[in-house]
Amino acid sequence: MGILWVKGYTVLEVDSFCAERFFNLCMNRGILVHDLQPESDKCTFATSVQDYYKLKPVVRKTRPHIKLKQKKGFPFVLRDILKHQFFIAGVILFVTVMLVLGRFIWNIRLDGNYSNSDDTLYKYLRENGITYGTKISDIDCEMLEAQIRRDFDDIIWVSAAIHGTSLDIDVRENNDEISEVPSTGALSEKNPSSMTARYDGKVYSIIARSGTPVVKPSDEVHKGDVLISGVVITLNESSEPINQESVYADGDVKLLVEFPYKDTLERIYIKKEYTGNSYKSVKLRFFNKKLNFDVYREKYEYKDVVTSSSSLRLYQNFYLPLGADTIYHNEYTLTEAVYTDDELEYILNEKFSHYLEKLQEKGIQIIENNVTITINDEQAQMSGIVYAIESECDREEIGIEYN
C-alpha cells in the first residue's frame, strides 16, 4: 500500500449480490483491486486513482450499487494542504522570522555582581558594542571575559556564554577582607616550582612529598619565604652533591598565623526610614526602543528605585525582542540617629562573625581570637588578633633546571 499511497487511491463499497461479476470484469480489464473486505451485504475494496476512472464501463454493464467512501494518499493530502494557503504562508513567515531573530541577542542576564550594579555593567557592555539586537556572531565570549577582568579590578572571575538568544554573564567579585590568592594548584604540575608562605607566621607542621623542605616546625617565616623547595640535590656517600634537578614541590604545610583585626563604628549615623509612599511605572521594550508609561510621577527627594525586567520568550532560552520593565519608586527620609551601647556592640560582633566566616571559607582554621570592644561617647572600636592555622601555600616557579 506504500506505493499506492504515494500515487493516491480510492476506497469503494459495492453490493455483494453482483460483486462476483463486477470483480471478474475488473480483472478482465486489468483493474487492480486492493484490500478486498467482503461482508454480508457489501464488499469494500481499494483501487488506484487511474483504475478508478476505468471502472465506468464495468459499472455500466453490471449496474451495482457502488459508493465512493474515501480518497486517500499523497495527492489528496497535498490538495487539502493547498486549500489553506494563508495558514501555510503564516507558518513559513513565522519560521523565517524566528530564524532571523535567533541570530541576535535579545536578553542579557547578569549574576554575581554586588559592588558593580547592573546599570554599570549594562553601560559597559553598550560601550563595547554589546546590547539588545547585537548579532550573536559578533560576540566573542572569551574576549569579553578578558576585557571585563582587565577593566574591573574587583572582578576576579568571569564566565560569559550564549544560550539561545540570551547572553549570560556570571561574575565573582573580590570583596573579602582577605585578598584572594591563587591556590597551589594554579600552576601546572609540569612546571618546576617551590611552595612559599602566603602569610607571615610560624611553621606548625610540614610534610614533603616531593622537593626539599627548607624549614622545620617552630621556625618563623615571612610571606614569600620558601617552605618546600623545588630544587632536589642528590648527595654521594661523602655527602658531596653529584646531581641537582628541579621538580614540582608538593606537601602539606601548616602555619600558625596571626591576623590583626580592627573595626570602628561611629555612634552618630544617618538613619534611613521609608515613609510608605511609593508608585510604580512601566516601560515597554520593543527591539531597542522603549515606550515609557510613567503617567503618575511623584517627586521624591530621596527614593529607592527597583527595576523588575521580564522578556517574552518562545521557550527556555529563546527570548524575543519584546519585554517590559516594571520600576518601583519607594520614598525614604534621612535623619540623624544615635546608636546605643548595646547596638554598637551587637553590630561590631556581627561584622566580626562575618569576618571569621570569610576566613573559614578560605580553608583557614580558627583556633583562637583575642579581641576587645572599647566604647566612648563618639564611637566604638573592636580590635585584637585572630589566631589561625593556614594550610594553603603560594608557588614560585623555578626558571632553570640543574642536571
Backbone hydrogen bonds in HBPLUS format (Angstrom, degrees):
<---DONOR---> <-ACCEPTOR-->    atom                        ^
c    i                          cat <-CA-CA->   ^        H-A-AA   ^      H-
h    n   atom  resd res      DA  || num        DHA   H-A  angle D-A-AA Bond
n    s   type  num  typ     dist DA aas  dist angle  dist       angle   num
A0005-TRP N   A0001-MET O   2.81 MM   4  5.96 143.9  1.94 142.8 151.2     1
A0006-VAL N   A0002-GLY O   3.20 MM   4  6.56 150.9  2.29 144.3 151.6     2
A0007-LYS N   A0003-ILE O   3.10 MM   4  6.41 157.9  2.15 151.6 156.7     3
A0008-GLY N   A0004-LEU O   2.81 MM   4  5.84 133.6  2.02 139.2 152.9     4
A0074-PHE N   A0005-TRP O   2.77 MM  69  6.08 153.2  1.84 152.0 158.0     5
A0049-VAL N   A0008-GLY O   3.31 MM  41  5.96 146.6  2.43 138.1 131.7     6
A0009-TYR N   A0072-LYS O   2.88 MM  63  5.46 165.6  1.90 145.3 149.4     7
A0072-LYS N   A0009-TYR O   2.89 MM  63  5.46 167.6  1.90 165.7 168.6     8
A0010-THR N   A0047-THR O   2.87 MM  37  5.61 167.6  1.88 166.7 166.3     9
A0047-THR N   A0010-THR O   3.05 MM  37  5.61 152.8  2.12 152.3 160.8    10
A0011-VAL N   A0070-GLN O   2.92 MM  59  5.02 164.1  1.94 142.9 144.8    11
A0069-LYS N   A0011-VAL O   2.83 MM  58  5.53 152.1  1.91 155.6 163.9    12
A0070-GLN N   A0011-VAL O   3.31 MM  59  5.02 159.3  2.35 131.1 134.9    13
A0012-LEU N   A0045-PHE O   2.78 MM  33  5.53 163.3  1.81 168.7 173.3    14
A0045-PHE N   A0012-LEU O   3.04 MM  33  5.53 158.6  2.09 148.4 154.5    15
A0013-GLU N   A0067-LYS O   2.82 MM  54  5.05 146.4  1.93 145.4 155.6    16
A0067-LYS N   A0013-GLU O   2.77 MM  54  5.05 150.5  1.85 147.4 156.7    17
A0014-VAL N   A0043-CYS O   2.89 MM  29  5.35 161.1  1.93 153.6 159.7    18
A0043-CYS N   A0014-VAL O   2.79 MM  29  5.35 152.5  1.86 156.4 165.7    19
A0016-SER N   A0041-ASP O   3.16 MM  25  5.05 162.6  2.19 110.0 108.6    20
A0019-ALA N   A0016-SER O   3.14 MM   3  4.78 163.5  2.17 100.6 105.5    21
A0022-PHE N   A0018-CYS O   3.13 MM   4  6.22 156.9  2.18 147.8 155.0    22
A0023-PHE N   A0019-ALA O   2.88 MM   4  6.07 162.1  1.91 158.5 161.1    23
A0024-ASN N   A0020-GLU O   3.05 MM   4  6.23 151.1  2.14 146.9 155.2    24
A0025-LEU N   A0021-ARG O   3.10 MM   4  6.29 161.5  2.13 149.3 153.0    25
A0026-CYS N   A0022-PHE O   3.11 MM   4  6.37 146.2  2.23 138.2 148.0    26
A0027-MET N   A0023-PHE O   2.98 MM   4  6.25 152.8  2.05 144.1 150.4    27
A0028-ASN N   A0024-ASN O   3.00 MM   4  6.31 156.0  2.06 147.6 154.3    28
A0029-ARG N   A0025-LEU O   3.06 MM   4  6.25 142.4  2.21 141.9 151.0    29
A0031-ILE N   A0026-CYS O   2.80 MM   5  4.94 155.5  1.85 159.9 153.3    30
A0030-GLY N   A0027-MET O   3.13 MM   3  5.10 161.3  2.16 103.7 108.4    31
A0034-HIS N   A0046-ALA O   2.74 MM  12  4.89 164.8  1.76 157.4 157.1    32
A0046-ALA N   A0034-HIS O   2.76 MM  12  4.89 162.2  1.80 150.4 151.5    33
A0037-GLN N   A0044-THR O   2.73 MM   7  5.12 159.4  1.77 160.7 166.0    34
A0044-THR N   A0037-GLN O   3.09 MM   7  5.12 166.6  2.11 127.3 131.2    35
A0039-GLU N   A0042-LYS O   2.74 MM   3  5.28 143.9  1.87 160.1 168.9    36
A0052-TYR N   A0048-SER O   2.89 MM   4  6.08 139.6  2.05 144.3 156.5    37
A0054-LYS N   A0051-ASP O   2.98 MM   3  4.98 142.1  2.13  97.9 109.7    38
A0055-LEU N   A0052-TYR O   3.24 MM   3  5.49 162.8  2.27 106.8 111.9    39
A0059-VAL N   A0055-LEU O   2.90 MM   4  6.10 160.4  1.94 164.3 170.1    40
A0060-ARG N   A0056-LYS O   3.00 MM   4  6.22 150.1  2.09 145.5 154.3    41
A0061-LYS N   A0057-PRO O   3.11 MM   4  6.34 147.0  2.23 141.3 148.3    42
A0062-THR N   A0058-VAL O   3.05 MM   4  6.23 171.1  2.05 156.1 158.3    43
A0063-ARG N   A0059-VAL O   2.78 MM   4  5.18 142.8  1.92 138.1 146.7    44
A0077-VAL N   A0073-GLY O   3.10 MM   4  6.37 156.9  2.16 152.3 159.6    45
A0078-LEU N   A0074-PHE O   2.86 MM   4  5.99 168.4  1.87 164.0 166.2    46
A0079-ARG N   A0075-PRO O   3.08 MM   4  6.19 150.6  2.17 134.3 142.3    47
A0080-ASP N   A0076-PHE O   3.03 MM   4  6.29 153.2  2.11 143.5 149.8    48
A0081-ILE N   A0077-VAL O   2.98 MM   4  6.30 152.8  2.06 148.0 155.9    49
A0082-LEU N   A0078-LEU O   2.96 MM   4  6.19 162.8  1.99 153.1 157.1    50
A0083-LYS N   A0080-ASP O   3.24 MM   3  5.24 142.1  2.40  94.0 104.8    51
A0084-HIS N   A0081-ILE O   2.95 MM   3  5.61 154.0  2.02 117.9 124.9    52
A0088-ILE N   A0084-HIS O   3.11 MM   4  6.39 162.8  2.14 153.4 158.0    53
A0089-ALA N   A0085-GLN O   2.87 MM   4  6.08 162.1  1.91 150.2 155.6    54
A0090-GLY N   A0086-PHE O   2.89 MM   4  6.05 149.6  1.98 141.3 149.7    55
A0091-VAL N   A0087-PHE O   2.95 MM   4  6.27 155.5  2.01 149.4 155.5    56
A0092-ILE N   A0088-ILE O   2.95 MM   4  6.22 166.1  1.97 154.8 158.2    57
A0093-LEU N   A0089-ALA O   2.87 MM   4  6.03 159.3  1.91 146.1 152.4    58
A0094-PHE N   A0090-GLY O   2.82 MM   4  5.97 160.0  1.86 148.3 154.1    59
A0095-VAL N   A0091-VAL O   2.95 MM   4  6.16 168.8  1.96 154.5 156.9    60
A0096-THR N   A0092-ILE O   2.96 MM   4  6.12 157.6  2.02 146.3 153.0    61
A0097-VAL N   A0093-LEU O   2.90 MM   4  6.12 164.3  1.93 153.8 157.6    62
A0098-MET N   A0094-PHE O   2.95 MM   4  6.18 162.2  1.98 153.0 158.0    63
A0099-LEU N   A0095-VAL O   2.95 MM   4  6.15 153.0  2.03 146.0 153.2    64
A0100-VAL N   A0096-THR O   3.00 MM   4  6.29 152.3  2.08 147.5 155.1    65
A0101-LEU N   A0097-VAL O   2.83 MM   4  6.06 171.3  1.83 158.2 160.4    66
A0102-GLY N   A0098-MET O   2.87 MM   4  5.84 144.1  2.00 139.1 148.8    67
A0103-ARG N   A0100-VAL O   3.15 MM   3  5.67 164.2  2.18 114.9 118.7    68
A0104-PHE N   A0101-LEU O   3.14 MM   3  5.73 164.4  2.16 124.1 124.7    69
A0136-ILE N   A0103-ARG O   2.93 MM  33  5.74 170.5  1.94 140.2 143.3    70
A0105-ILE N   A0134-THR O   2.87 MM  29  5.44 150.0  1.96 147.1 156.4    71
A0133-GLY N   A0105-ILE O   2.64 MM  28  5.24 178.7  1.64 168.9 168.9    72
A0106-TRP N   A0165-THR O   2.90 MM  59  5.67 164.3  1.93 152.0 155.3    73
A0167-LEU N   A0107-ASN O   2.84 MM  60  6.24 163.2  1.87 158.3 159.1    74
A0109-ARG N   A0167-LEU O   2.88 MM  58  6.22 159.0  1.92 150.6 157.6    75
A0169-ILE N   A0109-ARG O   2.83 MM  60  6.08 171.8  1.83 168.0 170.3    76
A0111-ASP N   A0169-ILE O   3.02 MM  58  6.42 136.7  2.22 158.7 163.7    77
A0171-VAL N   A0111-ASP O   2.92 MM  60  6.34 161.9  1.95 161.1 166.1    78
A0121-LEU N   A0117-SER O   3.17 MM   4  6.55 161.1  2.20 152.5 156.4    79
A0122-TYR N   A0118-ASP O   2.78 MM   4  5.97 159.2  1.82 156.8 163.6    80
A0123-LYS N   A0119-ASP O   2.93 MM   4  6.01 158.8  1.98 143.5 149.3    81
A0124-TYR N   A0120-THR O   3.00 MM   4  6.22 152.8  2.08 140.0 148.0    82
A0125-LEU N   A0121-LEU O   2.90 MM   4  6.13 156.1  1.96 147.2 153.2    83
A0126-ARG N   A0122-TYR O   2.92 MM   4  6.23 157.4  1.98 148.9 155.1    84
A0127-GLU N   A0123-LYS O   2.95 MM   4  6.21 158.5  2.00 149.9 155.5    85
A0128-ASN N   A0124-TYR O   3.17 MM   4  6.42 129.4  2.44 136.2 149.0    86
A0128-ASN N   A0125-LEU O   3.06 MM   3  5.06 134.3  2.27  95.4 108.5    87
A0130-ILE N   A0125-LEU O   2.78 MM   5  5.00 163.4  1.80 145.6 142.1    88
A0129-GLY N   A0126-ARG O   2.95 MM   3  5.02 157.3  2.01 112.7 112.7    89
A0134-THR N   A0131-THR O   3.14 MM   3  5.70 151.2  2.23 142.6 139.0    90
A0138-ASP N   A0135-LYS O   2.99 MM   3  5.39 150.8  2.08 108.5 117.6    91
A0139-ILE N   A0136-ILE O   3.15 MM   3  5.54 168.4  2.16 115.7 119.0    92
A0144-LEU N   A0140-ASP O   2.91 MM   4  6.16 156.3  1.97 154.1 161.8    93
A0145-GLU N   A0141-CYS O   2.94 MM   4  6.17 156.1  1.99 148.9 154.6    94
A0146-ALA N   A0142-GLU O   3.14 MM   4  6.40 159.7  2.18 144.7 149.6    95
A0147-GLN N   A0143-MET O   2.94 MM   4  6.20 154.6  2.00 149.1 156.2    96
A0148-ILE N   A0144-LEU O   3.02 MM   4  6.24 163.6  2.05 153.4 156.8    97
A0149-ARG N   A0145-GLU O   3.09 MM   4  6.33 166.7  2.11 151.9 155.5    98
A0150-ARG N   A0146-ALA O   2.99 MM   4  6.10 149.5  2.09 142.4 151.1    99
A0151-ASP N   A0147-GLN O   2.89 MM   4  6.04 155.5  1.95 153.0 158.9   100
A0152-PHE N   A0148-ILE O   2.97 MM   4  5.85 138.8  2.15 149.1 156.3   101
A0155-ILE N   A0152-PHE O   3.26 MM   3  5.55 164.3  2.28 109.4 114.1   102
A0174-ASN N   A0154-ASP O   2.68 MM  20  5.20 157.8  1.72 151.2 158.2   103
A0156-ILE N   A0172-ARG O   2.88 MM  16  5.91 146.5  2.00 157.4 168.3   104
A0172-ARG N   A0157-TRP O   2.87 MM  15  5.07 139.6  2.03 150.3 148.9   105
A0159-SER N   A0170-ASP O   2.79 MM  11  5.14 148.8  1.89 155.4 161.8   106
A0170-ASP N   A0159-SER O   2.86 MM  11  5.14 164.3  1.89 152.9 156.8   107
A0161-ALA N   A0168-ASP O   2.98 MM   7  5.37 156.0  2.03 149.4 157.2   108
A0168-ASP N   A0161-ALA O   2.82 MM   7  5.37 164.4  1.84 177.3 173.0   109
A0163-HIS N   A0166-SER O   2.89 MM   3  5.28 160.9  1.92 159.5 163.0   110
A0166-SER N   A0163-HIS O   2.95 MM   3  5.28 158.8  1.99 126.6 133.2   111
A0165-THR N   A0317-ASN O   2.94 MM 152  6.32 160.2  1.98 155.1 157.2   112
A0186-ALA N   A0183-SER O   2.99 MM   3  5.58 161.2  2.02 123.1 124.5   113
A0191-ASN N   A0188-SER O   3.01 MM   3  5.63 163.6  2.04 117.2 122.3   114
A0398-ILE N   A0192-PRO O   2.97 MM 206  5.53 170.2  1.97 137.0 134.5   115
A0193-SER N   A0247-VAL O   3.12 MM  54  6.54 136.7  2.32 126.9 132.5   116
A0249-ALA N   A0193-SER O   2.97 MM  56  5.97 170.4  1.98 158.0 158.8   117
A0194-SER N   A0396-GLU O   2.81 MM 202  5.19 160.9  1.85 141.9 145.7   118
A0396-GLU N   A0194-SER O   2.94 MM 202  5.19 150.1  2.03 145.0 151.2   119
A0195-MET N   A0228-ILE O   2.91 MM  33  5.16 159.9  1.95 154.3 156.4   120
A0227-LEU N   A0195-MET O   2.74 MM  32  5.61 173.4  1.75 156.3 158.5   121
A0228-ILE N   A0195-MET O   3.34 MM  33  5.16 157.0  2.40 129.1 135.6   122
A0196-THR N   A0394-ASP O   2.88 MM 198  5.06 169.4  1.89 128.1 131.6   123
A0394-ASP N   A0196-THR O   2.97 MM 198  5.06 150.5  2.06 145.5 147.7   124
A0197-ALA N   A0225-ASP O   2.85 MM  28  5.45 150.4  1.94 149.2 158.4   125
A0224-GLY N   A0197-ALA O   2.87 MM  27  5.07 165.7  1.89 133.2 138.0   126
A0201-GLY N   A0221-VAL O   2.99 MM  20  5.51 167.1  2.00 147.2 147.2   127
A0221-VAL N   A0201-GLY O   2.82 MM  20  5.51 173.3  1.82 162.2 163.0   128
A0202-LYS N   A0256-LEU O   2.92 MM  54  4.99 154.4  1.98 136.2 144.2   129
A0256-LEU N   A0202-LYS O   2.62 MM  54  4.99 169.7  1.63 159.8 159.7   130
A0203-VAL N   A0219-ASP O   2.90 MM  16  5.42 163.5  1.93 155.4 158.9   131
A0218-SER N   A0203-VAL O   2.73 MM  15  5.09 176.3  1.73 146.2 145.4   132
A0204-TYR N   A0254-LYS O   2.73 MM  50  5.32 162.5  1.76 147.1 150.3   133
A0205-SER N   A0254-LYS O   3.32 MM  49  5.28 155.6  2.38 132.6 134.7   134
A0254-LYS N   A0205-SER O   2.95 MM  49  5.28 169.3  1.96 152.1 153.4   135
A0207-ILE N   A0252-ASP O   2.81 MM  45  5.12 149.4  1.90 146.0 155.4   136
A0252-ASP N   A0207-ILE O   2.77 MM  45  5.12 145.6  1.88 147.6 157.5   137
A0209-ARG N   A0250-ASP O   2.78 MM  41  5.45 154.2  1.84 136.1 143.6   138
A0210-SER N   A0250-ASP O   3.04 MM  40  5.08 158.3  2.08 143.2 139.9   139
A0250-ASP N   A0210-SER O   3.02 MM  40  5.08 164.3  2.05 128.2 130.2   140
A0212-THR N   A0229-SER O   2.84 MM  17  4.97 156.8  1.90 140.0 147.5   141
A0229-SER N   A0212-THR O   2.72 MM  17  4.97 151.8  1.79 152.5 142.6   142
A0214-VAL N   A0227-LEU O   2.97 MM  13  5.61 175.2  1.97 149.5 150.4   143
A0219-ASP N   A0216-LYS O   3.08 MM   3  5.81 155.2  2.15 146.8 149.1   144
A0225-ASP N   A0222-HIS O   2.95 MM   3  5.60 164.8  1.97 145.0 145.6   145
A0247-VAL N   A0230-GLY O   2.64 MM  17  4.92 160.4  1.68 147.7 155.0   146
A0232-VAL N   A0245-GLU O   2.82 MM  13  5.42 169.1  1.83 166.5 169.3   147
A0245-GLU N   A0232-VAL O   2.96 MM  13  5.42 161.4  2.00 150.6 155.7   148
A0234-THR N   A0243-ASN O   2.76 MM   9  5.04 167.7  1.77 148.6 152.9   149
A0242-ILE N   A0234-THR O   2.79 MM   8  5.82 171.2  1.80 164.8 166.3   150
A0236-ASN N   A0240-GLU O   2.92 MM   4  5.47 147.7  2.02 139.8 148.1   151
A0239-SER N   A0236-ASN O   2.93 MM   3  5.20 155.9  1.99 118.2 119.2   152
A0255-LEU N   A0390-GLU O   2.91 MM 135  5.19 161.4  1.94 143.7 149.7   153
A0390-GLU N   A0255-LEU O   2.87 MM 135  5.19 158.7  1.92 150.2 154.6   154
A0257-VAL N   A0388-ALA O   2.79 MM 131  5.30 171.5  1.80 156.3 159.1   155
A0388-ALA N   A0257-VAL O   2.95 MM 131  5.30 162.1  1.98 156.7 160.7   156
A0259-PHE N   A0386-VAL O   2.84 MM 127  5.01 169.6  1.85 149.8 153.4   157
A0386-VAL N   A0259-PHE O   2.89 MM 127  5.01 160.4  1.92 136.3 142.9   158
A0261-TYR N   A0384-GLY O   2.80 MM 123  5.33 167.0  1.82 153.8 151.1   159
A0384-GLY N   A0261-TYR O   2.95 MM 123  5.33 141.4  2.10 152.3 149.4   160
A0263-ASP N   A0382-MET O   2.83 MM 119  5.28 148.7  1.93 153.9 162.3   161
A0382-MET N   A0263-ASP O   2.86 MM 119  5.28 163.2  1.88 158.1 163.1   162
A0265-LEU N   A0380-ALA O   2.85 MM 115  5.30 163.8  1.88 161.1 164.3   163
A0380-ALA N   A0265-LEU O   2.84 MM 115  5.30 155.3  1.90 150.2 158.6   164
A0267-ARG N   A0378-GLU O   2.83 MM 111  5.39 171.5  1.84 139.5 136.6   165
A0339-TYR N   A0267-ARG O   2.91 MM  72  5.18 167.3  1.93 146.9 150.6   166
A0269-TYR N   A0337-ALA O   2.96 MM  68  5.51 164.5  1.99 148.8 153.8   167
A0337-ALA N   A0269-TYR O   2.86 MM  68  5.51 168.2  1.87 170.5 172.6   168
A0271-LYS N   A0335-THR O   2.64 MM  64  5.23 164.9  1.67 173.5 168.0   169
A0335-THR N   A0271-LYS O   3.02 MM  64  5.23 162.6  2.05 146.2 151.4   170
A0273-GLU N   A0333-THR O   3.04 MM  60  5.38 166.9  2.06 154.4 158.6   171
A0333-THR N   A0273-GLU O   2.76 MM  60  5.38 156.1  1.81 152.8 158.0   172
A0275-THR N   A0331-GLU O   3.21 MM  56  5.97 158.7  2.26 129.1 135.3   173
A0331-GLU N   A0277-ASN O   3.01 MM  54  5.60 171.4  2.02 162.3 164.8   174
A0279-TYR N   A0329-HIS O   3.07 MM  50  5.39 146.6  2.19 141.4 151.6   175
A0329-HIS N   A0279-TYR O   2.82 MM  50  5.39 168.7  1.83 174.8 178.8   176
A0281-SER N   A0327-ILE O   2.84 MM  46  5.15 152.6  1.92 143.7 152.8   177
A0327-ILE N   A0281-SER O   2.78 MM  46  5.15 172.7  1.79 157.6 160.0   178
A0293-PHE N   A0282-VAL O   2.78 MM  11  5.24 157.6  1.83 170.6 177.0   179
A0283-LYS N   A0325-ASP O   2.87 MM  42  5.02 153.6  1.93 143.0 151.5   180
A0325-ASP N   A0283-LYS O   2.74 MM  42  5.02 157.4  1.79 149.0 156.9   181
A0284-LEU N   A0291-LEU O   2.92 MM   7  5.08 158.3  1.96 147.6 147.0   182
A0291-LEU N   A0284-LEU O   2.85 MM   7  5.08 158.4  1.89 146.1 153.6   183
A0285-ARG N   A0323-GLY O   2.74 MM  38  4.97 178.0  1.74 139.3 139.2   184
A0323-GLY N   A0285-ARG O   2.96 MM  38  4.97 155.0  2.02 137.4 141.4   185
A0286-PHE N   A0289-LYS O   2.94 MM   3  5.29 164.6  1.97 148.1 153.2   186
A0289-LYS N   A0286-PHE O   3.01 MM   3  5.29 163.6  2.03 131.7 132.2   187
A0287-PHE N   A0321-PRO O   2.82 MM  34  4.70 163.3  1.85 135.1 141.0   188
A0295-VAL N   A0293-PHE O   2.87 MM   2  5.57 131.7  2.11 107.5  92.6   189
A0332-TYR N   A0302-TYR O   3.12 MM  30  5.60 160.0  2.16 129.1 131.0   190
A0304-ASP N   A0330-ASN O   2.80 MM  26  5.14 155.9  1.86 146.8 151.0   191
A0330-ASN N   A0304-ASP O   2.96 MM  26  5.14 165.1  1.98 149.6 154.6   192
A0306-VAL N   A0328-TYR O   2.98 MM  22  5.14 160.9  2.02 146.2 152.0   193
A0328-TYR N   A0306-VAL O   2.79 MM  22  5.14 172.7  1.79 155.7 157.3   194
A0308-SER N   A0326-THR O   2.80 MM  18  5.13 168.2  1.82 152.7 156.8   195
A0326-THR N   A0308-SER O   2.84 MM  18  5.13 173.1  1.84 153.1 151.3   196
A0310-SER N   A0324-ALA O   3.00 MM  14  5.56 155.6  2.06 161.8 169.3   197
A0324-ALA N   A0310-SER O   2.91 MM  14  5.56 157.4  1.96 156.9 163.9   198
A0312-LEU N   A0322-LEU O   2.81 MM  10  5.67 173.5  1.81 164.1 165.7   199
A0320-LEU N   A0312-LEU O   2.71 MM   8  5.51 168.5  1.73 162.5 158.3   200
A0314-LEU N   A0318-PHE O   2.76 MM   4  5.51 149.5  1.85 173.2 168.2   201
A0318-PHE N   A0315-TYR O   3.33 MM   3  5.41 148.4  2.44 105.1 114.1   202
A0322-LEU N   A0320-LEU O   2.72 MM   2  5.51 141.8  1.87  95.7  91.2   203
A0344-LEU N   A0340-THR O   2.95 MM   4  6.24 160.6  1.99 153.8 158.8   204
A0345-GLU N   A0341-ASP O   2.98 MM   4  6.23 164.5  2.01 151.9 155.8   205
A0346-TYR N   A0342-ASP O   2.90 MM   4  6.06 157.8  1.95 146.6 153.2   206
A0347-ILE N   A0343-GLU O   2.98 MM   4  6.12 168.7  1.99 154.2 156.4   207
A0348-LEU N   A0344-LEU O   3.08 MM   4  6.22 166.7  2.09 150.9 154.8   208
A0349-ASN N   A0345-GLU O   3.01 MM   4  6.14 158.2  2.06 146.9 153.0   209
A0350-GLU N   A0346-TYR O   2.98 MM   4  6.21 153.7  2.05 148.4 155.6   210
A0351-LYS N   A0347-ILE O   3.02 MM   4  6.27 160.4  2.06 152.2 156.8   211
A0352-PHE N   A0348-LEU O   2.95 MM   4  6.14 149.8  2.05 143.8 152.6   212
A0353-SER N   A0349-ASN O   2.91 MM   4  6.11 154.3  1.98 145.8 152.5   213
A0354-HIS N   A0350-GLU O   3.04 MM   4  6.30 152.7  2.12 144.3 151.6   214
A0355-TYR N   A0351-LYS O   3.02 MM   4  6.26 149.0  2.12 139.5 147.8   215
A0356-LEU N   A0352-PHE O   2.99 MM   4  6.33 156.3  2.05 151.3 156.4   216
A0357-GLU N   A0353-SER O   3.01 MM   4  6.26 154.7  2.08 145.9 152.9   217
A0358-LYS N   A0354-HIS O   3.07 MM   4  6.35 153.4  2.15 147.3 153.6   218
A0359-LEU N   A0355-TYR O   3.14 MM   4  6.49 150.6  2.23 144.7 152.5   219
A0360-GLN N   A0356-LEU O   3.00 MM   4  6.30 160.5  2.04 152.0 156.8   220
A0361-GLU N   A0357-GLU O   2.92 MM   4  6.15 145.6  2.04 146.4 156.0   221
A0362-LYS N   A0359-LEU O   3.06 MM   3  5.34 140.3  2.22 101.9 113.2   222
A0364-ILE N   A0359-LEU O   3.23 MM   5  5.54 155.3  2.29 147.2 142.2   223
A0363-GLY N   A0360-GLN O   2.98 MM   3  5.11 160.8  2.02 110.1 113.3   224
A0365-GLN N   A0389-ILE O   3.00 MM  24  5.03 162.3  2.04 153.9 149.2   225
A0389-ILE N   A0365-GLN O   2.74 MM  24  5.03 154.3  1.81 143.4 152.2   226
A0367-ILE N   A0387-TYR O   2.96 MM  20  5.79 165.2  1.99 142.9 147.1   227
A0368-GLU N   A0387-TYR O   3.22 MM  19  5.04 157.6  2.27 142.3 137.5   228
A0387-TYR N   A0368-GLU O   2.68 MM  19  5.04 158.1  1.72 152.8 159.2   229
A0370-ASN N   A0385-ILE O   2.80 MM  15  5.33 173.9  1.80 166.2 168.3   230
A0385-ILE N   A0370-ASN O   3.06 MM  15  5.33 150.4  2.15 125.8 128.8   231
A0372-THR N   A0383-SER O   2.88 MM  11  5.72 157.9  1.93 160.8 162.1   232
A0383-SER N   A0372-THR O   3.05 MM  11  5.72 155.7  2.11 157.2 163.1   233
A0374-THR N   A0381-GLN O   2.86 MM   7  5.35 160.4  1.90 153.4 158.8   234
A0381-GLN N   A0374-THR O   2.84 MM   7  5.35 158.4  1.89 154.3 161.7   235
A0376-ASN N   A0379-GLN O   2.95 MM   3  5.64 171.2  1.96 171.7 174.6   236
